[in-house]
Amino acid sequence: MDKFSIDSHKLLYHPIRVSKWLESKDWEGKKKIYPIYVEITPIGSCNHRCTFCSVDYIGYKSIKQDEELLKKRIKEMSQLGVKSIMFAGEGEPTLYKPLPNILDLCSKVGIDTSLTTNAVAINKKTITNFLKNCSWIKVSINAGDKESYSKIHKTKESDFDKVIENLTLAAKIKKENNYSCTIGSQMLLLPENSHSAIDLAKKMRDAGVDYLVIKPYTQSLYGNSRIYEGLTYENLLYLEKELKKYETETFKIIFRANTMKKLNEPKQPYSKCYSTPYFWAYIMADGSVYGCSAYLQNEKFNFGNINTHSFKEIWEGEKRKEGINFIENNLDISLCRKNCRMDEVNRYLWKLKNPNPHVNFI
């Protein structure tokens, strides 16, 4: 059972924000709808070069957020209604040395945090901080054996052992301190690692993590890597039943079959993107604020930069107004990334905007 709604969405838990969006008819109303969730890239560099990387075109630049300025913006975002921040993005977030301090601040100002990481560059001290502060941590580990892992992550085989070791340590620290943080792991299902999915499930169970996600690949719009373009999953759906055998009371496997099956849909069941740029935002390592992570470096989705303007100035500014107009009237969503992060949210919002004739018969 996917109790965290990883293969669906959670916007239904935010009816007040959705109601404001539904009722807003002009810019004066729309500009005040702040994101519930923000993804922040604290640093652009990465210690891996994964074969499937969706942001390889950005170039893993050695740039990072200014700690004090980022803290200032996070305090502001909390006051404006941002509820959660995931630290991930173009680079490996744990390479950003001030991250523990940033997480401490987020907890202090009431923002829920999460972390997506390859978990190589962490240690007991940072793990303890992450577990203390984060609602969840998800580790990207894309094979069940070190040989396949090193080829997919384009790194040394010893990193695989290091990740298993760090996950085991995280589970131990969590239990000893009674932390509530959910420790997750994730494998992108590829032709090169499908044979190792069961081995990975066993290793994750034995390490003491809370869940393993098996998710499909979707092609990045601008990504340099095209080796998995067109990949579908009909011949791998059998793994869901096989993997479920390794679940326990404390370890769950979330096989994203719904998302895999949607890859075969001829088109989305909605004709507009309603989630962007309202309910979420993305901040690059250089401080640029985007309405959609699928369109990084596309200026139509770039609303400003936190290094030169406040978040309020950016979100209520002219560039976001122009972005809303473009998305509502000119964006051809057939060209968007399939199964994008907001796909399930858009399906939900489309139904609200386009109800069937009998919705009052509840």
Sequence and secondary structure as in RCSB ss.txt:
>XXXX:A:sequence
MDKFSIDSHKLLYHPIRVSKWLESKDWEGKKKIYPIYVEITPIGSCNHRCTFCSVDYIGYKSIKQDEELLKKRIK
EMSQLGVKSIMFAGEGEPTLYKPLPNILDLCSKVGIDTSLTTNAVAINKKTITNFLKNCSWIKVSINAGDKESYS
KIHKTKESDFDKVIENLTLAAKIKKENNYSCTIGSQMLLLPENSHSAIDLAKKMRDAGVDYLVIKPYTQSLYGNS
RIYEGLTYENLLYLEKELKKYETETFKIIFRANTMKKLNEPKQPYSKCYSTPYFWAYIMADGSVYGCSAYLQNEK
FNFGNINTHSFKEIWEGEKRKEGINFIENNLDISLCRKNCRMDEVNRYLWKLKNPNPHVNFI
>XXXX:A:secstr
  TT TTS  GGG HHHHHHHHH  SHHHHTT   SEEEE SBS  S   TT TTGGG   S B  HHHHHHHHH
HHHHHT  EEEE TTS GGG TTHHHHHHHHHHHT EEEEEE  SS  HHHHHHHHHH SEEEEE   SSHHHHH
HHHTS THHHHHHHHHHHHHHHHHHHHT   EEEEEEE  TTTGGGHHHHHHHHHHHT SEEEEE     SS S 
 TTTT   GGGTTHHHHHHTT  SS EEEE HHHHHHTT SS S SS  STTTTEEEE TT EEES GGGTT GG
GEEEETTTS HHHHHTSHHHHHHHHHHHHT  GGGS TT TTHHHHHHHHHHHS  TTTT  
